[in-house]
Amino acid sequence: MNTKGIISGYDMDQETLYHARMTQARITALEEEIAHLSRVVEDLSGVIARQDTDISRLSHRVQMLMEREAERELDAGGSAPLADQRPPHW
């Protein structure tokens, strides 16, 4: 028994129709997955941009604190900032 189905204007037997539907289902599933992954990439891109801004701001603050501490050490009579001195075991 050869039952015919019509998809996209073509006559197909049941097996061909089944494969066409399965292919369409897989394409739909892949399109949904791509849409989801695209959204995740956009979200992560935003997170990375915020982290870059935070890291730059924090690096600047650390640099300022190091300079301030070095000035404080020099004002207290030290010869060189501790960060610039060799450890005693050298």
N, C-alpha and C positions, 0 to 999 in steps of 0.2 A: 504494500500500500504506500503510495507516494503522495503525501499531503503537501500541498504547496502553501507557502506563506509569502506575503509581500512585505518587503522592507526596502525603503528608499526607491520604490518603483521597479524593483527586480523580483522576478519569481525565484523562490528558493525552496529547496527541500528542507525537511525538518532539521537535519543535522547541520546544514549550512546556516539555517536560521538561528539555531542554538548557538553556534560559534560566533555569529555576528552579534547576538545579544550579549554573550559573555565578553567579547572584545569591547563592546560599548560599555559594559559594566566596569571592566578594568580601566578603561580610559577615564571614566567618570571618577573612579576611586583615586586614580593617579592625579587627576586635576584637583580633587579635594585635598589630597596630601600636599601638592605643590602650593595651593593657596594657604594651607596651614603653615607650611615651612617658610613661605614668604613673610607671613605675619611674624613668626618667631624671629626671623632674621632682622626685620624692622625693629622689633622690640629690643633685641640684643644690641643692635647698632646704637639705639638711644642710650642703653645702659653703658656701653663703652664710651660714648661721647661724654656722658656725665662723669664717669670715672676718670677720664683724661683731664677734665676740668678740675676735679677734686685733687688729683695727683699734682697737677701744676700748682694749684693754690697751696697745697700742703708743702710741696718742695720749696716754694718761696718762703713760707713761714719758717721752715726748718733752717734755711739759709740765714734768715734774719736773726733767729734765735742763736745760731752758732756765732754770728758776728757780734751780737750783743754780749754773749758770754766771753768771747775772746777779748773784747774791750774791757769787760769787768775784771778779767784775770790780769790784764796789763795794768789797770788802775790800782789793783791790789798789790802791785809790786812784783808780779811774776815776770820772768824773763821772756817767756814765749807761751802762747796758749797751749794748754795741755794737749789739745788735738794735734799740735804740730811738734810735740816732744816725742823723743824715742822712749819706748818703755824701759824700765830700769834693768831688765834682763838682757839688753842688747849691749 
